[in-house]
Amino acid sequence: MHKVVWERLEQLLAGATEPLGSVESHLAGCAECRRELESYRGQALMLRSLRAPAQVGPQPGFYARVWEQIEARRRSSLWNALLDPGFGWRLAWGSLAALLAMGAFLAVNEAGMAPPVEALPESVIAIEEHPPDLGLDPQRDREAVLVTLATYHE
């Protein structure tokens, strides 16, 4: 595009009503500038179609509707949430699942299906009664531990 047209391009695209003599005469003789100007006009038309509508603010009554919803939610309580059918069903099914899981756990433990807890010799030594003078004679303490381990039966 030539400089003559380029300098007045925005006025041409906006649809200037004032006479642009030198530009118009140049466009009459230059096919390249006419072709580019038409291309720019098409793009400007597409961009204008994307403009926001004149009224950008909310519709009348918007703030009143929002305020009503806020007030309605403020008045609701926990009991209203429990009365909601969707929440009530989820709560009922969740409670049933938890009850079944706890019942299965208790049934397995009561039936003896749980693996037995084995008493390790170390724990037997720790809870068994020892003589009151324990810790005074190391040789005697060692013998007491060995006797305890030897006499331990499951």
Buried (B, 14 or more C-beta within 10 A) or exposed (E): BEEBBEEBBEEBBEEEEEEBEEBEEBBEEBEEBBEBBEEBEEEBEEEEEEEEEEEEEEEEEEEEEEEEEEEEEEEEEEEEEEEEEEEEEEEEEEEEEEEEEEEEEEEEEEEEEEEEEEEEEEEBBEEEEEEEEEEEEEEEBEEBBEEBEEEEEE
